[in-house]
Structure formats: structure tokens, C-alpha cells
Amino acid sequence: MHNRWLILAAVIIIAFLLFGGCTSTAPPPAAPSSPVTSAPVQPAYPQTQSSASSGTFTLKVDSLAPGSVLPDAYTCKGASESPEVSWDGIPPGTKSLALVLDDPDAPNGRFTHWLVFNIPPDSRGLPRAQPNAKVLVNGAQQGETSAGSRGYYPPCPPIGTTHRYVFRLYAVDMDITQPTADRDSIDWALTGHTIAKTEFTTTFKR
């Protein structure tokens, strides 16, 4: 009798191991993974280049190379004529252009030698020897220099010194409404309205 109970218990244990273990649920096979493709990362802000570095908006003085010496004809040593100035690559949205010629090395600080504003955006330059008129042939207006005169004021640094003469051209999104303008009023008008700027540096020694 005792052996019968031992045999019955062994049978129950074996049956439990065989059938109980088979009822456990195996995890489903993993789905085949698809290759992961990452989208290109876009910059947080548009990447732009200045017009000067991209070369699209350019300014040229006569046939000079940047950094060249101004010929005497454009200075107080010669005919005191304004040089030919030309440009290219006017950016879209330009309503007018403004040209400024500065001497940043003047003894009393920046000296403005030429101010031309409201230049039509479809023009490609200013011919040599512009008159000292308030309004030029193409409709552009000339402002006052640091000497208080209108038109081109020829470079004339102190004897024995070399000064830089920097031509700057501004693409503006409006017409400048001042009937007469000096450098301060032009700077004020350009603030917040300049689309692009380019410059050309020359030198002169007397």
C-alpha cells in the first residue's frame, strides 16, 4: 500500500512537469527590424552669406585693384574730379542705392568726401567727373561732405601721410526722402533699411 502511494505520487509529479511546463507561453518572435534612415538635420537658422563674401554685390572704382593708390586726377594734386564708379549684382528688393566716400584716417576723425543717394537701382554706375549739382542726370541726389560742400570733395591728406579712402555702396529698400542730406541724416536713413553693402578701399599720399 505504501509503495502504491509512492508510485502514484511519482506519476503525478512527472505529469505536472511534462504538461505544466508545456503550457508556459513563449515570447513571440521579434519582428524583423527595418533599416533606420535618419533625415538630414536642418540648421536652426538659415545659413546665409554676406553679399561681400559671396561676391554677388560688387563695387569698382575706375579700373583700380582694391587697395590701389588713387590717381592724382581724383585728388587735390590733380583735376579734383570724381572717379568713375561702377557696380554689379544689385540684390532683389532694392529701391535705391547710396554711395559714400570716407577718409577714416582724417586728423579729426572720419571725413566724408562724397555722398550720393537715391541712385536708381537699374543704373550700373556713375561716370567720371560728376558735377557738384544737387540732382545728377540719372536723378540721384548729392549730399553735403564733411567740408559742408555738395558733390565730390577731393582727397587731400596732410603732406607726408597716407590715408585710406573707402567707397561704400548701400542697397536700400526705400527712397531717402531728405531734400538735403549730410552724413548723419544718411546714416539715420540707412538704419534698418540697408539690404546689402559692399565697399572698395583705395589709398593716397600727398
C-alpha positions as CSV (number, residue, x, y, z in Angstrom):
1,M,0.0,0.0,0.0
2,H,2.8,2.3,0.9
3,N,4.6,1.6,-2.3
4,R,1.4,2.2,-4.3
5,W,1.1,5.8,-2.8
6,L,4.8,6.4,-3.7
7,I,4.2,5.3,-7.3
8,L,1.1,7.4,-7.6
9,A,2.9,10.5,-6.2
10,A,5.7,10.0,-8.7
11,V,3.3,9.7,-11.6
12,I,1.5,12.9,-10.5
13,I,4.9,14.8,-10.3
14,I,6.0,13.6,-13.7
15,A,2.7,14.5,-15.3
16,F,2.9,18.0,-13.7
17,L,6.4,18.6,-15.1
18,L,5.5,17.4,-18.6
19,F,2.2,19.1,-19.1
20,G,2.6,22.1,-16.8
21,G,5.8,23.2,-18.4
22,C,4.4,23.0,-21.9
23,T,1.6,25.4,-21.0
24,S,4.0,28.3,-20.4
25,T,3.7,30.9,-23.1
26,A,6.9,31.7,-25.0
27,P,7.5,35.3,-26.1
28,P,6.6,35.9,-29.7
29,P,9.4,36.1,-32.2
30,A,10.7,39.7,-32.7
31,A,9.6,41.4,-35.9
32,P,12.3,41.9,-38.4
33,S,13.8,45.3,-37.9
34,S,13.8,47.7,-40.9
35,P,16.8,49.8,-41.6
36,V,16.8,53.1,-39.9
37,T,17.1,56.1,-42.1
38,S,17.8,59.4,-40.5
39,A,16.5,62.6,-42.1
40,P,19.1,65.4,-42.7
41,V,19.3,67.8,-39.8
42,Q,18.2,71.3,-40.8
43,P,20.0,74.2,-39.2
44,A,18.0,76.2,-36.6
45,Y,18.6,79.4,-38.7
46,P,19.0,79.8,-42.5
47,Q,22.7,79.8,-43.4
48,T,23.4,83.0,-45.4
49,Q,26.5,84.7,-46.6
50,S,27.1,88.4,-46.7
51,S,27.0,89.9,-50.2
52,A,30.6,91.0,-49.8
53,S,31.8,87.5,-49.2
54,S,29.6,85.8,-51.8
55,G,30.8,88.2,-54.5
56,T,27.3,88.9,-55.8
57,F,27.2,92.6,-54.9
58,T,30.4,94.3,-56.0
59,L,31.8,97.8,-56.3
60,K,34.6,99.0,-58.6
61,V,36.4,102.3,-58.8
62,D,37.8,103.2,-62.2
63,S,40.0,100.3,-63.3
64,L,41.8,100.1,-60.0
65,A,42.5,97.0,-57.9
66,P,41.4,97.0,-54.3
67,G,44.0,98.8,-52.1
68,S,45.4,100.7,-55.1
69,V,46.5,104.3,-54.9
70,L,44.0,106.9,-56.3
71,P,45.4,108.6,-59.4
72,D,46.2,112.3,-58.9
73,A,43.4,113.3,-61.2
74,Y,40.9,112.4,-58.4
75,T,42.8,114.3,-55.7
76,C,43.8,117.8,-54.8
77,K,47.1,117.2,-56.6
78,G,45.3,116.9,-60.0
79,A,42.0,117.8,-61.5
80,S,39.9,117.0,-58.4
81,E,37.5,115.0,-60.5
82,S,35.3,112.3,-59.1
83,P,36.4,108.8,-60.4
84,E,34.2,106.5,-62.4
85,V,32.4,104.2,-60.1
86,S,30.6,101.0,-61.2
87,W,28.8,98.1,-59.5
88,D,27.1,94.8,-60.2
89,G,24.8,92.3,-58.5
90,I,22.1,94.6,-57.2
91,P,20.1,92.5,-54.7
92,P,16.4,91.9,-55.2
93,G,14.1,94.4,-53.4
94,T,16.5,97.3,-53.9
95,K,14.6,100.6,-54.3
96,S,17.6,102.9,-54.4
97,L,21.4,103.0,-53.9
98,A,23.6,105.2,-51.7
99,L,27.3,105.8,-52.3
100,V,29.5,107.2,-49.6
101,L,33.3,108.0,-49.7
102,D,35.0,108.3,-46.3
103,D,38.5,109.0,-45.1
104,P,38.7,107.1,-41.8
105,D,42.3,108.4,-41.1
106,A,41.5,112.1,-41.1
107,P,43.1,114.0,-38.2
108,N,39.7,115.0,-36.7
109,G,38.1,111.6,-37.2
110,R,36.1,110.3,-40.2
111,F,35.8,112.8,-43.1
112,T,33.1,112.2,-45.7
113,H,34.3,113.2,-49.2
114,W,31.2,112.3,-51.2
115,L,27.6,111.5,-50.6
116,V,25.2,110.3,-53.4
117,F,21.8,108.9,-52.6
118,N,18.6,107.9,-54.3
119,I,20.7,106.4,-57.1
120,P,18.3,104.4,-59.4
121,P,18.7,100.7,-58.8
122,D,18.8,100.0,-62.6
123,S,21.9,102.1,-63.0
124,R,25.2,100.5,-63.2
125,G,27.5,103.3,-62.1
126,L,28.4,106.9,-62.1
127,P,30.6,108.3,-64.9
128,R,33.8,110.2,-64.1
129,A,33.8,113.9,-63.3
130,Q,30.3,114.3,-61.8
131,P,29.2,118.0,-61.3
132,N,28.6,119.4,-57.9
133,A,24.9,119.6,-58.6
134,K,22.1,118.7,-56.1
135,V,20.5,116.4,-58.6
136,L,22.5,114.4,-61.2
137,V,21.5,113.4,-64.7
138,N,20.2,110.0,-63.6
139,G,18.1,111.5,-60.9
140,A,20.4,110.7,-58.0
141,Q,20.9,113.4,-55.3
142,Q,24.2,114.6,-53.8
143,G,24.5,115.4,-50.1
144,E,26.9,117.5,-48.1
145,T,30.5,116.5,-47.4
146,S,32.2,117.0,-44.1
147,A,33.6,120.2,-45.5
148,G,30.0,121.5,-45.9
149,S,30.1,121.4,-49.7
150,R,27.9,119.5,-52.1
151,G,29.4,116.9,-54.5
152,Y,32.8,115.3,-54.7
153,Y,35.4,116.7,-52.3
154,P,38.9,115.5,-53.5
155,P,41.2,113.7,-51.1
156,C,43.9,115.9,-49.7
157,P,45.6,114.4,-46.7
158,P,48.4,116.2,-44.7
159,I,51.7,116.1,-46.5
160,G,53.7,113.0,-45.8
161,T,50.8,110.9,-44.6
162,T,49.0,108.0,-46.3
163,H,45.2,107.8,-45.8
164,R,42.7,105.3,-46.8
165,Y,39.7,106.3,-48.9
166,V,36.8,103.9,-48.6
167,F,34.0,103.8,-51.1
168,R,30.8,102.2,-49.7
169,L,27.7,101.3,-51.7
170,Y,24.4,100.5,-50.0
171,A,21.4,98.8,-51.4
172,V,18.4,100.4,-49.8
173,D,14.8,99.2,-49.6
174,M,13.3,102.7,-50.0
175,D,13.9,106.1,-51.4
176,I,15.5,108.5,-49.0
177,T,13.2,111.5,-48.5
178,Q,15.5,114.2,-47.2
179,P,15.7,117.0,-49.7
180,T,19.2,117.8,-48.5
181,A,21.4,115.3,-46.6
182,D,24.6,115.2,-44.6
183,R,26.3,112.1,-43.3
184,D,24.4,111.9,-40.0
185,S,21.0,112.1,-41.8
186,I,22.1,109.5,-44.4
187,D,23.2,107.1,-41.6
188,W,19.9,107.6,-39.9
189,A,18.0,106.9,-43.1
190,L,20.1,103.7,-43.8
191,T,19.4,102.3,-40.3
192,G,17.1,99.3,-40.7
193,H,16.7,99.9,-44.5
194,T,20.0,98.5,-45.8
195,I,19.6,95.3,-47.8
196,A,23.3,94.8,-48.6
197,K,26.6,96.8,-48.5
198,T,29.8,96.5,-50.4
199,E,33.0,98.5,-50.3
200,F,36.2,99.3,-52.2
201,T,39.3,100.7,-50.4
202,T,41.9,103.0,-52.0
203,T,44.8,104.9,-50.6
204,F,46.5,108.3,-51.3
205,K,49.6,110.1,-50.0
206,R,50.5,113.7,-50.7
